[in-house]
Amino acid sequence: METADILRLILLLGCAGMAVMAFVYLRRRRLQWWQFILWETLAIILPVLGPFLVIVFKPGESYGSIQETRRQRRPARY
């Protein structure tokens, strides 16, 4: 393999990794199916900047973190 081929492979893997990162983040958000497709398409079309835009704009509502869910279930100890 030549150096140019290795660099192309690294670039392709980096872009795919960022698209997966955006997909995992969007799964944790409350979105309609068309909103999910729109945001994931943005992340794929803009491979370097897209995932960061998805995370910064925080589309939809959060399902809540694990700590918030545990706090709501656990009664206060006083």
C-alpha positions in Angstrom: 0.0 0.0 0.0 1.2 3.4 -0.9 1.1 6.4 1.5 -1.8 8.0 -0.4 -3.9 4.9 0.0 -3.2 4.7 3.7 -4.2 8.4 4.1 -7.4 7.8 2.2 -8.3 4.8 4.3 -7.7 6.8 7.5 -9.9 9.6 6.2 -12.6 7.2 5.2 -12.5 5.5 8.6 -12.6 8.8 10.4 -15.6 10.0 8.5 -17.4 6.7 9.1 -16.5 6.9 12.8 -18.0 10.4 13.1 -21.2 9.3 11.3 -21.5 6.4 13.8 -20.9 8.9 16.7 -23.7 11.1 15.4 -26.0 8.0 15.0 -25.4 6.9 18.6 -26.0 10.4 19.9 -29.2 10.8 17.9 -30.5 7.4 19.2 -30.6 9.0 22.7 -32.7 11.9 21.6 -36.5 11.9 21.2 -37.0 12.6 17.5 -39.6 11.7 14.9 -38.3 9.3 12.2 -38.0 12.1 9.6 -36.1 14.3 11.9 -33.7 11.5 12.7 -33.1 10.9 9.0 -32.6 14.6 8.3 -30.0 15.0 11.1 -28.2 11.8 10.2 -28.1 12.8 6.5 -26.5 16.1 7.6 -23.9 14.2 9.6 -23.1 12.0 6.5 -23.1 14.8 4.0 -20.8 17.0 6.1 -18.6 14.2 7.4 -16.2 16.3 9.4 -18.5 19.0 10.7 -21.9 17.3 10.6 -21.6 15.2 13.8 -20.5 18.2 15.8 -23.4 20.2 14.5 -25.8 17.4 15.5 -24.4 17.4 19.0 -24.2 21.2 19.4 -27.8 21.8 18.2 -29.2 19.0 20.4 -32.3 18.2 18.3 -35.4 16.8 20.1 -35.7 16.1 23.8 -33.4 14.0 25.8 -34.7 10.7 27.3 -32.9 11.7 30.5 -29.7 10.5 31.9 -29.3 7.4 34.0 -28.6 9.5 37.1 -31.9 11.5 36.7 -33.9 8.3 36.3 -32.3 6.8 39.4 -33.0 9.9 41.4 -36.7 9.9 40.4 -37.1 6.3 41.5 -35.2 6.4 44.7 -37.0 7.8 47.7 -35.2 10.4 49.9 -33.4 9.0 52.9 -34.1 11.4 55.8 
